[in-house]
Amino acid sequence: ITSSFFQVHNTLQSVTMQNFPALTNIEDFFLSECTGLTKVFLTLPQLTNIDPFFLSGCTNLTELHLKNLTALESIGNWFLDECTSLTELYLNLSSVKHIGDNFLYECTSLTELYLNIPSVKTIKKTVLS
């Protein structure tokens, strides 16, 4: 998926993506600044890389379901930053080796967080600030 896919789309409320068997990379600014977005459901079994600013600034996002990310190895900077309405997050990222700067930065409403990241080798600065 190319850079700035649906960036700054204020009326989009829900996104469901599944059955994209060849999708291996999500580029910069995927659904960033989509302030009307409340729900995202992604099932992407071949995804290996998420570039910076994934769902960044989605201030009304309350539900995020990332399933079957068994090939994901790298998460870029500013992953889910400023998702201030997100209260629960469950991420099974068993194959992730690298997590960039500002992972979950300013997710100020998070009350439950489950992270399974047994293969991680690098976590950059400012995680869960």
N, C-alpha and C positions, 0 to 999 in steps of 0.2 A: 504494500500500500504506500503510495507516494507521500511526500512531505506535505504537511498542512491539510490533510484529509479532513474535511468538515471543520476546519479551524474557525472559531468565533461564529458559531451557528447557535443563536440564542433561542430558537423555537423548537429545536430538536429535543425530544423528551426521552426517547428510549432507542437503544441500538441493540440488535441481536445479529451476531455473525457466527455462522457455523457452516460446516461443509465446504471449507476452502482448503482442500488437501495439499495444494502446492504453495500456499502462503508461508514464506519463511522469515519475512522481515516487515516490521511496521516502522516507517520512517518518522522523522521529527514532527512534532505538533499534532499527532493523531488525536482528533476530537478535543483539542485544547481550547480553553476559554468558552466552552459550550455551557453557558450558565443555566440554560433551561433543562439540561440533561439530568435525569434522575435515576435511570436504570441502564446498565450495560451488561450484556450477556455475550461472552466470547468463548467459543470452543474452537481452538486452533492447534491441532496436534502436531503440525510440522513447523510451527513458529520457533525460530532459533534466536531472534534478536528483536528487542524493542528499543528504538532510538529515543533520544531525549524528548521531554515534555509530553509524555503519554498521559492523556486525560488531565493535564495540568490546568488548574483554574476552573474546574467544573464544580463550582461552589454549591450546587444543589444536588450533587450526586449522592444518593442514599444507598443504592444497591449496586454492587459490582460482583459479577460472577465470572471468574476466569477459570475455565475448566479444561482439562486435558492438555496442559502446557508441558507435556513430557519431554519435548525437545528444546525448550527455552534455555539458553545458556547465558544471555547477557541482557541486562536492563540498564538503559541509559539514565542520564541525569534528569532530575526533576520528575520522577515517576510519581504520579498522583499528587503533585504538590498543590496546596491550597484547595483540597477537596474538603472544605470545612463542614459539610453536612454528613460526611461518611462516619458512621458510628461503629460498624463492625466490619472487619476485614479478615478473610480466611484465604491465605495464599499457600498452595502446595507447589513450591518451586524446587522440586527435588533435583533438577539438572542444572540450575542456575549456578554459574561460577563467578560472575561479576555483577555487582550492583553499583550504579553510579552515584554521584553527589546528590544530596537533598532528596533522598528516598523518603516518601511520605511526609515531606516538609510541610508544616503548618496544617496538618490534618487534625485540627484542634478538638474535634468532637469524638475522636476514636475512643471508645470505651472497651472494646474487645478486639484483640489482634492475635491471629494465629499465623505464624510463619514457619513453614517447613522448608529450610534451605540447607540441607546437609552437605551439599557439594560446593558451597560458596567459598571462594578463595580470596576475593577482594570486595570490601565494602568501603566506599569512599566516605568523605566527611558528611556531617550533618544528617543523621538518620533520625527520623521521628522527632523533629524539633517542633 
